[in-house]
Amino acid sequence: MRHKEPKATPEVDNAIINENKNKDRCQRILNYWLDAELFDLPECPVDYKKNLISEPADKFKTSWIEQAEDKFKDGKLEITENSRLMIMFQCHRAGYIAKDDEKHPNYKTPRTYLVGQALIPRWDEDREIIVWSRSEEDEDLIINLATIRTLYRRCNSSIPDSMSLSEWVEARMENIETVLHSGFLSEDENTPLTSTELSKRILLLNRELAGQFWPDELSRQFMIEQCQPIDPSYDSNSDIPEVGKNQEPLHFVGVFVITRMG
């Protein structure tokens, strides 16, 4: 016995429309939890009570070239083998994670970043300066899988049609490792970077990662429309996503936070 399709009536049409809307809403909610929870969206910390404050990269010179070395000499700054400086690249408020109908009443757009890499500071007795090397510990490299997955699903203009999600993630992980490895190496691989050289590398790496993840006009426009500055209190245009002249890659301010000093 053949199943009879329901006759088309306004009530049936509305029921079908509502069912499709509910399916779409459920899918969006599922995608949100996959992006934000399953992959644990890393947060760019701003917690004044715990003295855990992210600062824009343009303050690195003041904090680590003009002040830190004098503080160390005066005994006001302690550097141990556990000391780390976490540099977070491509920092932004992730407006692309949840669409308007996916947000709950208390939703706050998360502060996040694309890649976080910890550096190890050491005091160079001969030169009386702080020098830096990249940490090789797994816990000192944070890659934002939530953003990488979301870009694949919502902004794939620069992704080959034949590349699956797992292939895309694997390729980006390898790419990030290569960029960071070469980016934090000095000409002499056995010589750590000075604070002056590191401040230059931070900006160069930030722009290089931008060129890797949003290389074309469509992906750059997506990020401009979906993202906001980390903190509107920063009085700096460098904290606003922008496309430079001659179609230079989109880049957000690189932000750093001091962790485990002393």
C-alpha positions as CSV (number, residue, x, y, z in Angstrom):
1,M,0.0,0.0,0.0
2,R,1.5,3.3,-1.1
3,H,1.8,6.1,1.4
4,K,-0.2,9.1,0.4
5,E,1.5,12.5,0.6
6,P,-0.5,15.0,2.6
7,K,-2.4,17.5,0.5
8,A,-0.8,20.9,0.1
9,T,-2.7,23.3,2.3
10,P,-1.6,26.5,4.1
11,E,-1.5,24.5,7.4
12,V,0.7,21.8,5.9
13,D,3.0,24.3,4.2
14,N,3.5,26.2,7.5
15,A,4.2,22.9,9.3
16,I,6.9,22.0,6.8
17,I,8.4,25.5,7.0
18,N,8.4,25.4,10.9
19,E,10.0,21.9,10.8
20,N,12.7,23.1,8.5
21,K,13.4,26.1,10.7
22,N,13.6,23.9,13.8
23,K,16.0,21.5,12.0
24,D,18.2,24.5,10.9
25,R,18.1,26.0,14.4
26,C,19.2,22.6,16.0
27,Q,22.0,22.3,13.5
28,R,23.2,25.8,14.3
29,I,23.2,25.1,18.0
30,L,25.0,21.8,17.5
31,N,27.6,23.6,15.4
32,Y,28.0,26.2,18.1
33,W,28.7,23.6,20.8
34,L,31.1,21.8,18.4
35,D,33.0,25.0,17.8
36,A,33.0,26.6,21.2
37,E,32.9,23.6,23.6
38,L,34.2,20.4,22.0
39,F,37.3,22.2,20.6
40,D,37.6,24.4,23.7
41,L,37.9,27.9,22.3
42,P,41.0,29.4,23.9
43,E,40.5,32.8,25.6
44,C,42.7,35.8,25.5
45,P,42.8,36.5,29.2
46,V,41.8,39.9,30.8
47,D,41.5,39.3,34.5
48,Y,42.7,42.3,36.5
49,K,41.9,40.6,39.9
50,K,44.4,37.8,39.1
51,N,46.9,40.2,37.5
52,L,46.5,38.3,34.3
53,I,46.3,41.0,31.7
54,S,46.8,40.8,27.9
55,E,48.6,43.7,26.4
56,P,49.0,44.8,22.8
57,A,52.2,44.0,21.0
58,D,53.2,47.6,20.6
59,K,53.7,47.7,24.4
60,F,56.4,45.0,24.3
61,K,59.2,47.5,23.8
62,T,58.2,49.5,26.9
63,S,57.7,46.4,29.1
64,W,60.6,44.2,28.0
65,I,63.3,46.5,26.4
66,E,63.0,49.7,28.4
67,Q,61.9,48.3,31.8
68,A,62.4,44.6,32.4
69,E,66.2,44.5,32.2
70,D,66.6,47.4,34.7
71,K,64.1,45.6,37.0
72,F,66.1,42.4,36.8
73,K,69.3,44.2,37.7
74,D,67.5,45.9,40.7
75,G,66.2,42.6,41.9
76,K,62.6,43.5,41.1
77,L,62.1,40.8,38.5
78,E,62.8,37.2,39.0
79,I,63.4,34.8,36.1
80,T,63.4,31.1,36.7
81,E,63.4,27.9,34.5
82,N,59.6,27.9,34.7
83,S,59.2,31.5,33.5
84,R,57.2,31.9,30.3
85,L,56.0,34.7,28.1
86,M,52.9,33.7,26.1
87,I,52.5,35.4,22.7
88,M,49.0,35.2,21.2
89,F,48.7,35.9,17.4
90,Q,45.7,37.1,15.5
91,C,43.8,38.2,18.6
92,H,40.1,39.2,18.1
93,R,36.6,38.9,19.4
94,A,35.1,35.8,17.6
95,G,31.8,37.1,16.3
96,Y,31.7,34.2,13.8
97,I,31.3,31.5,16.4
98,A,27.6,32.1,17.1
99,K,25.0,33.7,15.0
100,D,22.3,35.8,16.5
101,D,19.7,33.0,16.8
102,E,22.3,30.7,18.4
103,K,23.1,33.1,21.3
104,H,21.6,32.6,24.8
105,P,20.6,35.7,26.8
106,N,23.9,35.8,28.7
107,Y,26.1,35.2,25.7
108,K,29.3,37.3,25.4
109,T,31.4,37.3,22.3
110,P,34.6,35.5,23.3
111,R,38.1,37.0,23.2
112,T,40.3,34.6,21.4
113,Y,43.3,34.2,19.2
114,L,44.5,31.9,16.4
115,V,47.8,30.6,17.9
116,G,49.5,31.0,21.3
117,Q,53.2,30.3,21.7
118,A,55.2,30.5,24.9
119,L,58.8,31.8,24.9
120,I,61.4,31.1,27.6
121,P,63.3,34.2,29.0
122,R,66.9,33.9,30.2
123,W,69.3,36.4,31.5
124,D,72.5,36.8,29.5
125,E,75.2,37.5,32.0
126,D,77.8,38.6,29.4
127,R,75.6,41.1,27.6
128,E,73.4,41.9,30.6
129,I,70.2,41.6,28.7
130,I,67.1,39.3,28.6
131,V,67.2,36.8,25.7
132,W,64.4,34.5,24.4
133,S,63.9,31.1,22.9
134,R,60.8,29.2,21.8
135,S,59.5,26.6,24.2
136,E,59.3,23.1,22.7
137,E,56.9,21.9,25.4
138,D,53.5,20.7,24.0
139,E,51.6,22.7,26.7
140,D,53.3,25.9,25.5
141,L,51.8,25.8,22.0
142,I,48.0,26.5,21.8
143,I,46.3,26.2,18.4
144,N,42.7,27.4,18.1
145,L,40.9,24.4,16.6
146,A,37.5,26.0,17.0
147,T,38.4,28.9,14.8
148,I,40.1,26.7,12.2
149,R,37.1,24.4,12.0
150,T,34.7,27.4,11.8
151,L,36.7,28.9,8.9
152,Y,36.5,25.7,7.0
153,R,32.7,25.6,7.4
154,R,31.8,29.3,7.1
155,C,34.6,30.9,5.2
156,N,36.1,28.4,2.7
157,S,36.8,30.6,-0.2
158,S,40.5,29.9,-0.1
159,I,40.2,26.1,0.7
160,P,40.4,23.7,-2.2
161,D,37.1,21.9,-2.8
162,S,38.8,18.5,-2.6
163,M,40.3,19.1,0.9
164,S,38.4,17.5,3.8
165,L,38.1,19.0,7.2
166,S,40.7,16.6,8.7
167,E,43.1,17.4,5.8
168,W,42.5,21.1,6.3
169,V,43.2,20.9,10.1
170,E,46.3,18.7,9.6
171,A,47.7,21.0,6.9
172,R,47.1,24.1,9.1
173,M,48.8,22.4,12.1
174,E,51.9,21.6,10.0
175,N,51.9,25.1,8.6
176,I,51.7,26.8,12.0
177,E,54.6,24.6,13.3
178,T,56.7,25.5,10.3
179,V,56.0,29.2,10.6
180,L,56.7,29.4,14.3
181,H,59.9,27.2,14.1
182,S,61.5,29.4,11.4
183,G,60.0,32.6,12.8
184,F,61.7,32.3,16.2
185,L,65.1,31.1,15.0
186,S,68.0,33.5,14.9
187,E,70.6,33.4,12.0
188,D,72.7,31.3,14.4
189,E,70.3,28.6,15.6
190,N,72.2,28.3,18.9
191,T,71.8,32.0,19.8
192,P,68.6,33.2,21.5
193,L,66.7,36.2,20.3
194,T,67.2,39.6,22.0
195,S,64.1,41.5,23.1
196,T,64.6,44.0,20.3
197,E,64.7,41.3,17.7
198,L,61.8,39.4,19.3
199,S,59.6,42.5,19.1
200,K,60.1,42.6,15.3
201,R,59.5,38.9,14.9
202,I,56.1,39.1,16.8
203,L,54.7,41.6,14.2
204,L,56.2,39.7,11.2
205,L,54.8,36.4,12.4
206,N,51.4,37.9,13.1
207,R,51.2,39.1,9.5
208,E,52.5,35.9,8.1
209,L,49.8,33.9,9.9
210,A,47.2,36.3,8.7
211,G,48.3,35.6,5.1
212,Q,48.1,31.9,5.6
213,F,44.6,31.8,7.1
214,W,42.8,34.6,5.3
215,P,44.8,35.1,2.1
216,D,42.1,36.2,-0.3
217,E,39.6,39.1,-0.4
218,L,36.6,37.0,0.6
219,S,38.2,35.6,3.7
220,R,39.5,38.9,4.7
221,Q,36.1,40.5,4.3
222,F,34.6,37.7,6.4
223,M,36.9,38.4,9.3
224,I,36.4,42.2,9.0
225,E,32.6,41.7,9.2
226,Q,32.6,39.0,11.9
227,C,35.3,40.2,14.3
228,Q,35.8,43.1,16.8
229,P,38.8,44.5,18.7
230,I,39.8,42.5,21.8
231,D,39.2,45.5,24.1
232,P,37.7,48.8,23.0
233,S,39.6,50.6,25.7
234,Y,42.8,50.1,23.8
235,D,43.6,53.5,22.2
236,S,45.2,52.0,19.2
237,N,44.0,51.5,15.6
238,S,46.3,48.4,15.5
239,D,43.6,46.5,17.5
240,I,41.1,46.9,14.7
241,P,41.1,44.4,11.8
242,E,42.2,46.1,8.6
243,V,43.2,45.4,5.0
244,G,46.4,47.3,4.2
245,K,47.2,49.0,1.0
246,N,47.9,47.0,-2.1
247,Q,45.8,44.1,-0.7
248,E,48.2,43.3,2.1
249,P,47.0,40.5,4.4
250,L,44.5,41.2,7.1
251,H,46.1,41.2,10.5
252,F,44.9,41.8,14.0
253,V,47.2,43.1,16.8
254,G,49.5,40.4,18.3
255,V,48.8,40.4,22.0
256,F,51.0,39.0,24.8
257,V,50.4,38.1,28.4
258,I,53.1,37.4,31.0
259,T,52.7,34.0,32.7
260,R,54.6,32.1,35.3
261,M,57.3,34.8,35.8
262,G,59.4,33.9,38.8
